[in-house]
């Protein structure tokens, strides 16, 4: 792993932790992680790293107080109500 790539992941983890401190007590938020951007451009997958906030139901970004990005890392909302099987 290159030094630049390693620093990018450290930055992403710090941003994720900051977002988790703000949102994990919200009843509609089930998970906050780092992953690839779920917003596909032209149907193609992207390798852009983003912060993903998983919510149980569709909510406006404003209802959660979500910024567009934290420390230069985009924030995306993923709607999914995870349940044990």
C-alpha positions as CSV (number, residue, x, y, z in Angstrom):
1,X,0.0,0.0,0.0
2,X,1.4,3.4,-0.9
3,X,2.0,6.1,1.6
4,X,-0.6,8.3,-0.1
5,X,-3.2,5.5,-0.1
6,X,-2.4,4.7,3.6
7,X,-3.0,8.3,4.5
8,X,-6.3,8.4,2.6
9,X,-7.6,5.4,4.6
10,X,-6.5,7.0,7.9
11,X,-8.3,10.2,6.8
12,X,-11.4,8.1,5.9
13,X,-11.4,6.3,9.3
14,X,-11.1,9.6,11.2
15,X,-14.0,11.1,9.1
16,X,-16.1,7.9,9.7
17,X,-15.5,8.1,13.5
18,X,-16.5,11.7,13.5
19,X,-19.7,10.9,11.7
20,X,-20.4,7.9,14.0
21,X,-20.1,10.1,17.0
22,X,-22.8,12.4,15.5
23,X,-25.2,9.8,14.2
24,X,-25.0,6.3,15.8
25,X,-27.6,7.3,18.5
26,X,-30.1,8.2,15.8
27,X,-32.8,5.4,15.8
28,X,-32.9,5.3,12.0
29,X,-29.2,4.8,11.5
30,X,-28.0,1.2,11.6
31,X,-24.5,1.4,10.3
32,X,-21.8,3.8,9.2
33,X,-18.9,2.4,7.1
34,X,-16.3,3.2,4.5
35,X,-16.8,1.8,1.0
36,X,-17.1,2.3,-2.7
37,X,-19.6,5.0,-3.9
38,X,-23.0,3.3,-4.5
39,X,-23.9,6.2,-6.9
40,X,-23.0,4.7,-10.2
41,X,-22.2,7.1,-13.1
42,X,-23.6,5.8,-16.3
43,X,-24.3,2.4,-14.8
44,X,-20.7,1.7,-14.2
45,X,-19.2,0.9,-10.8
46,X,-16.8,3.5,-9.3
47,X,-13.8,2.9,-7.1
48,X,-14.3,6.2,-5.3
49,X,-14.1,5.8,-1.5
50,X,-17.0,7.4,0.4
51,X,-18.6,7.3,3.9
52,X,-21.8,5.4,3.8
53,X,-24.6,6.0,6.3
54,X,-27.0,3.1,6.3
55,X,-30.6,4.1,7.3
56,X,-33.6,1.9,8.0
57,X,-36.0,4.1,6.0
58,X,-35.7,6.8,3.4
59,X,-34.8,10.1,5.0
60,X,-33.7,13.5,3.7
61,X,-30.1,14.3,4.3
62,X,-31.3,17.4,6.2
63,X,-33.3,15.2,8.6
64,X,-30.1,13.6,9.7
65,X,-28.0,16.7,9.5
66,X,-25.7,15.1,7.0
67,X,-23.0,17.1,5.2
68,X,-22.1,16.5,1.6
69,X,-18.6,15.6,2.7
70,X,-16.4,15.4,5.7
71,X,-12.7,16.2,5.4
72,X,-13.0,16.0,1.6
73,X,-14.7,12.5,1.7
74,X,-18.2,12.3,0.2
75,X,-21.1,11.1,2.4
76,X,-23.7,8.9,0.9
77,X,-27.0,7.5,2.3
78,X,-27.9,3.8,1.8
79,X,-31.5,2.8,2.6
80,X,-31.6,-0.8,3.9
81,X,-33.4,-2.3,6.9
82,X,-31.1,-5.1,8.0
83,X,-32.7,-7.9,9.9
84,X,-31.5,-11.2,11.3
85,X,-32.3,-14.2,9.2
